[in-house]
Amino acid sequence: MVAADITNRHKEVLLHTPLFKGLTVAELDRCLAIAGAVYGRFAKGEVIYQRNHYERRLGIILEGCVKVNKVSDDGQKIIMNILSEGSLVGGATLFHDFDYYVVEITATMDTNLLFLSQAALERMFQADYRLARNYISYLSSRIYFLNHKIDRFTRSSAERKLMDYLADNAVESNGGHEVCLLYTMKDLAAALNISRASLYRVLDNLEKEGIIQKEQNCIRIKDINQIT
């Protein structure tokens, strides 16, 4: 870990995160000066958070992509989420009395993160109440996400799981919507709790029906209303 020297590009990323939403560049600079943030650089495949190496810190992905795994007692890994630039990780390590991580987080490509300790967050919350409000809003959204994830695992068909995923991750582009994948189809299938064969079958069916169009690593959604 090294002391953070924030570039202008990284500031742009931070200002679009749930934590720093609504702040100006000058306000962000003041918060980071109060916090004493540090950088972490991780190679592809390197574990960022693991159960037996505990530290109370929130990570913000500045560049790269990570995979969030739930690890069972027998070592089996279930992909809970795949997160990219601007996402927050490690929120479950903060503000409680437990001394272990509930998930394992691994870099899926070379990844840079900004880390904020629990003490750093407390200093920022005291300096600007908006950050505390933003953080509570972020945690509330994570509760919603986890409940939505449980619904997908227990009740949805393969087609419904994929369409929900596309709807949740679609961004506006060229007058329409698209989802660009930063990971493999194997990882996506695992995250949706379906087989790769089922994933490819559903993708092919949706494309034949004219709902989506596959373009290299991106899936273009022709009409977002058809998948919601």
KEDOPA-930499 format. One record per residue (C-alpha): residue in three letters; chain; x, y, z. Coordinates in nm, 4 decimals. Example, Ala and Ser with C-alpha at 12.3 -4.5 7.8 and 13.67 -1.06 7.14 Angstrom:
BEGIN
('ala','A',(1.2300,-0.4500,0.7800))
('ser','A',(1.3670,-0.1060,0.7140))
END
This chain:
BEGIN
('met','A',(0.0000,0.0000,0.0000))
('val','A',(0.1190,0.3515,-0.0787))
('ala','A',(-0.0159,0.6949,0.0096))
('ala','A',(-0.2667,0.8033,-0.2523))
('asp','A',(-0.1665,1.0682,-0.5055))
('ile','A',(-0.4987,1.1220,-0.6803))
('thr','A',(-0.4922,1.1985,-1.0529))
('asn','A',(-0.7602,1.4072,-1.2225))
('arg','A',(-0.8969,1.0976,-1.3933))
('his','A',(-0.9259,0.9180,-1.0598))
('lys','A',(-1.1073,1.2183,-0.9156))
('glu','A',(-1.3615,1.1881,-1.1967))
('val','A',(-1.4126,0.8227,-1.1060))
('leu','A',(-1.4510,0.9039,-0.7358))
('leu','A',(-1.7032,1.1823,-0.7964))
('his','A',(-1.9287,0.9321,-0.9747))
('thr','A',(-1.9226,0.6802,-0.6883))
('pro','A',(-2.2105,0.6440,-0.4391))
('leu','A',(-1.9892,0.7716,-0.1556))
('phe','A',(-1.8796,1.1024,-0.3097))
('lys','A',(-2.1953,1.1765,-0.5090))
('gly','A',(-2.2864,1.5461,-0.5058))
('leu','A',(-1.9415,1.6776,-0.4076))
('thr','A',(-1.7306,1.9246,-0.6024))
('val','A',(-1.3658,1.8587,-0.6862))
('ala','A',(-1.2569,2.0990,-0.4102))
('glu','A',(-1.4801,1.9227,-0.1552))
('leu','A',(-1.3450,1.5847,-0.2658))
('asp','A',(-0.9883,1.7106,-0.2195))
('arg','A',(-1.0681,1.8240,0.1356))
('cys','A',(-1.2272,1.4897,0.2221))
('leu','A',(-0.9326,1.2903,0.0904))
('ala','A',(-0.6885,1.5137,0.2785))
('ile','A',(-0.8811,1.4457,0.5996))
('ala','A',(-0.9015,1.0727,0.5291))
('gly','A',(-0.5411,0.9898,0.4481))
('ala','A',(-0.6373,0.7395,0.1773))
('val','A',(-0.3950,0.4816,0.0365))
('tyr','A',(-0.3583,0.3031,-0.2983))
('gly','A',(-0.3531,-0.0704,-0.3514))
('arg','A',(-0.2383,-0.2310,-0.6780))
('phe','A',(-0.3333,-0.5910,-0.7522))
('ala','A',(-0.2383,-0.8195,-1.0401))
('lys','A',(-0.4888,-1.0415,-1.2195))
('gly','A',(-0.5827,-1.3320,-0.9918))
('glu','A',(-0.4542,-1.1657,-0.6744))
('val','A',(-0.6841,-1.1790,-0.3721))
('ile','A',(-0.7796,-0.8362,-0.2372))
('tyr','A',(-1.0053,-0.9384,0.0521))
('gln','A',(-0.9867,-1.2827,0.2093))
('arg','A',(-1.1390,-1.4435,0.5153))
('asn','A',(-0.8148,-1.5050,0.7058))
('his','A',(-0.6544,-1.1645,0.6430))
('tyr','A',(-0.8822,-0.9103,0.8048))
('glu','A',(-0.8606,-0.5336,0.7858))
('arg','A',(-1.1399,-0.2793,0.8275))
('arg','A',(-1.1277,-0.0779,0.5072))
('leu','A',(-1.3513,0.0281,0.2226))
('gly','A',(-1.2107,-0.0074,-0.1277))
('ile','A',(-1.3052,0.1968,-0.4346))
('ile','A',(-1.2095,0.0546,-0.7741))
('leu','A',(-1.0238,0.3219,-0.9714))
('glu','A',(-0.9226,0.0939,-1.2583))
('gly','A',(-0.9856,-0.2714,-1.3355))
('cys','A',(-1.2398,-0.5323,-1.2320))
('val','A',(-1.2942,-0.7706,-0.9383))
('lys','A',(-1.4924,-1.0861,-0.8685))
('val','A',(-1.6841,-1.1286,-0.5406))
('asn','A',(-1.7025,-1.4923,-0.4268))
('lys','A',(-1.8884,-1.6558,-0.1411))
('val','A',(-1.6686,-1.9435,-0.0226))
('ser','A',(-1.8379,-2.2447,0.1392))
('asp','A',(-1.6855,-2.4532,0.4180))
('asp','A',(-1.5749,-2.7155,0.1634))
('gly','A',(-1.3989,-2.4521,-0.0488))
('gln','A',(-1.6615,-2.4199,-0.3214))
('lys','A',(-1.6871,-2.0674,-0.4618))
('ile','A',(-2.0112,-1.9039,-0.5721))
('ile','A',(-1.9769,-1.5799,-0.7689))
('met','A',(-2.1948,-1.3184,-0.6009))
('asn','A',(-2.1023,-1.0216,-0.8167))
('ile','A',(-1.8511,-0.8815,-1.0632))
('leu','A',(-1.7579,-0.5174,-1.0073))
('ser','A',(-1.5705,-0.2659,-1.2196))
('glu','A',(-1.4424,0.0925,-1.2119))
('gly','A',(-1.6246,0.3166,-0.9655))
('ser','A',(-1.7646,0.0336,-0.7529))
('leu','A',(-1.7254,0.0129,-0.3751))
('val','A',(-1.5985,-0.3079,-0.2138))
('gly','A',(-1.5387,-0.4194,0.1427))
('gly','A',(-1.8336,-0.2395,0.2996))
('ala','A',(-1.9135,-0.5515,0.5021))
('thr','A',(-1.5839,-0.5150,0.6911))
('leu','A',(-1.6882,-0.1943,0.8662))
('phe','A',(-1.8849,-0.0837,1.1719))
('his','A',(-1.9438,-0.4216,1.3390))
('asp','A',(-1.7666,-0.6546,1.5846))
('phe','A',(-1.6936,-0.9523,1.3581))
('asp','A',(-1.3300,-1.0226,1.2718))
('tyr','A',(-1.3535,-1.2051,0.9385))
('tyr','A',(-1.4635,-1.1333,0.5821))
('val','A',(-1.7905,-1.2815,0.4598))
('val','A',(-1.6700,-1.2965,0.0972))
('glu','A',(-1.3481,-1.3279,-0.1003))
('ile','A',(-1.2687,-1.0573,-0.3558))
('thr','A',(-1.0205,-1.1251,-0.6357))
('ala','A',(-0.8872,-0.9092,-0.9202))
('thr','A',(-0.9941,-1.0404,-1.2620))
('met','A',(-0.7438,-0.8078,-1.4327))
('asp','A',(-0.4753,-0.5681,-1.3128))
('thr','A',(-0.6697,-0.3477,-1.0720))
('asn','A',(-0.6045,-0.0296,-0.8712))
('leu','A',(-0.8088,0.0616,-0.5653))
('leu','A',(-0.8301,0.3503,-0.3234))
('phe','A',(-0.8656,0.2305,0.0370))
('leu','A',(-1.0322,0.4164,0.3232))
('ser','A',(-1.0047,0.2801,0.6759))
('gln','A',(-1.2995,0.2844,0.9152))
('ala','A',(-1.1316,0.5664,1.1085))
('ala','A',(-1.0853,0.7612,0.7832))
('leu','A',(-1.4539,0.7254,0.6995))
('glu','A',(-1.5519,0.8416,1.0478))
('arg','A',(-1.3387,1.1548,1.0050))
('met','A',(-1.4992,1.2280,0.6692))
('phe','A',(-1.8517,1.1701,0.8035))
('gln','A',(-1.7844,1.4188,1.0827))
('ala','A',(-1.6479,1.6736,0.8355))
('asp','A',(-1.9349,1.6439,0.5844))
('tyr','A',(-2.2691,1.4867,0.6774))
('arg','A',(-2.3480,1.4251,0.3079))
('leu','A',(-2.0915,1.1459,0.3022))
('ala','A',(-2.2653,0.9693,0.5918))
('arg','A',(-2.5984,1.0030,0.4109))
('asn','A',(-2.4433,0.8760,0.0874))
('tyr','A',(-2.2925,0.5781,0.2669))
('ile','A',(-2.6243,0.4861,0.4305))
('ser','A',(-2.7932,0.5117,0.0902))
('tyr','A',(-2.5252,0.2848,-0.0570))
('leu','A',(-2.5769,0.0236,0.2173))
('ser','A',(-2.9530,0.0332,0.1618))
('ser','A',(-2.9018,-0.0318,-0.2084))
('arg','A',(-2.6799,-0.3300,-0.1230))
('ile','A',(-2.9571,-0.4791,0.0922))
('tyr','A',(-3.1933,-0.4451,-0.2037))
('phe','A',(-2.9344,-0.6041,-0.4336))
('leu','A',(-2.8848,-0.9035,-0.2041))
('asn','A',(-3.2585,-0.9644,-0.1756))
('his','A',(-3.2878,-0.9372,-0.5532))
('lys','A',(-2.9978,-1.1829,-0.5849))
('ile','A',(-3.1743,-1.4340,-0.3595))
('asp','A',(-3.4870,-1.4061,-0.5752))
('arg','A',(-3.2811,-1.4816,-0.8856))
('phe','A',(-3.1159,-1.7836,-0.7277))
('thr','A',(-3.4364,-1.9370,-0.5990))
('arg','A',(-3.7181,-1.8537,-0.8397))
('ser','A',(-3.6085,-1.7285,-1.1806))
('ser','A',(-3.5637,-1.9174,-1.5055))
('ala','A',(-3.2329,-1.8873,-1.6920))
('glu','A',(-3.3920,-1.6399,-1.9330))
('arg','A',(-3.5336,-1.4251,-1.6526))
('lys','A',(-3.2005,-1.4259,-1.4673))
('leu','A',(-3.0153,-1.3030,-1.7753))
('met','A',(-3.2744,-1.0389,-1.8620))
('asp','A',(-3.2718,-0.9084,-1.5034))
('tyr','A',(-2.8924,-0.8916,-1.5161))
('leu','A',(-2.8986,-0.7007,-1.8451))
('ala','A',(-3.1633,-0.4597,-1.7167))
('asp','A',(-2.9681,-0.3938,-1.3955))
('asn','A',(-2.6361,-0.3313,-1.5742))
('ala','A',(-2.7442,-0.1589,-1.8963))
('val','A',(-2.6031,0.1845,-1.9742))
('glu','A',(-2.7267,0.4286,-2.2365))
('ser','A',(-2.5197,0.4268,-2.5543))
('asn','A',(-2.5828,0.5671,-2.9031))
('gly','A',(-2.9523,0.6163,-2.8423))
('gly','A',(-3.0018,0.2704,-2.6937))
('his','A',(-2.8708,0.0519,-2.4120))
('glu','A',(-2.5847,-0.1931,-2.3851))
('val','A',(-2.3952,-0.4068,-2.1357))
('cys','A',(-2.0213,-0.4497,-2.1908))
('leu','A',(-1.8658,-0.7525,-2.0222))
('leu','A',(-1.5270,-0.7249,-1.8512))
('tyr','A',(-1.5167,-1.0969,-1.7699))
('thr','A',(-1.5779,-1.4371,-1.9253))
('met','A',(-1.9048,-1.6083,-2.0091))
('lys','A',(-1.8036,-1.8747,-1.7574))
('asp','A',(-1.7967,-1.6112,-1.4819))
('leu','A',(-2.1269,-1.4608,-1.5960))
('ala','A',(-2.2943,-1.8025,-1.5934))
('ala','A',(-2.1611,-1.8684,-1.2432))
('ala','A',(-2.2807,-1.5267,-1.1234))
('leu','A',(-2.6294,-1.6037,-1.2570))
('asn','A',(-2.6203,-1.9585,-1.1138))
('ile','A',(-2.6890,-2.1185,-1.4520))
('ser','A',(-2.4831,-2.3437,-1.6791))
('arg','A',(-2.2785,-2.2022,-1.9648))
('ala','A',(-2.4908,-2.4043,-2.2070))
('ser','A',(-2.8059,-2.2390,-2.0699))
('leu','A',(-2.6452,-1.8952,-2.0929))
('tyr','A',(-2.5477,-1.9409,-2.4585))
('arg','A',(-2.8906,-2.0849,-2.5396))
('val','A',(-3.0723,-1.7886,-2.3840))
('leu','A',(-2.8414,-1.5388,-2.5562))
('asp','A',(-2.9023,-1.7060,-2.8916))
('asn','A',(-3.2801,-1.7097,-2.8358))
('leu','A',(-3.2905,-1.3424,-2.7351))
('glu','A',(-3.0859,-1.2505,-3.0405))
('lys','A',(-3.3112,-1.4531,-3.2720))
('glu','A',(-3.6141,-1.2773,-3.1218))
('gly','A',(-3.4550,-0.9410,-3.1993))
('ile','A',(-3.4340,-0.8357,-2.8344))
('ile','A',(-3.0534,-0.8147,-2.8173))
('gln','A',(-2.7570,-0.8025,-3.0507))
('lys','A',(-2.4172,-0.9437,-2.9534))
('glu','A',(-2.1226,-0.7238,-3.0528))
('gln','A',(-1.7862,-0.8677,-2.9424))
('asn','A',(-1.7754,-0.8147,-2.5626))
('cys','A',(-2.0934,-0.6071,-2.5529))
('ile','A',(-2.4614,-0.6989,-2.5610))
('arg','A',(-2.6753,-0.4316,-2.7235))
('ile','A',(-3.0357,-0.4171,-2.6024))
('lys','A',(-3.2650,-0.3055,-2.8821))
('asp','A',(-3.5610,-0.2229,-2.6567))
('ile','A',(-3.5002,-0.2025,-2.2814))
('asn','A',(-3.8752,-0.2399,-2.2170))
('gln','A',(-3.8672,-0.5939,-2.3550))
('ile','A',(-3.6403,-0.7195,-2.0770))
('thr','A',(-3.7825,-0.5336,-1.7769))
END
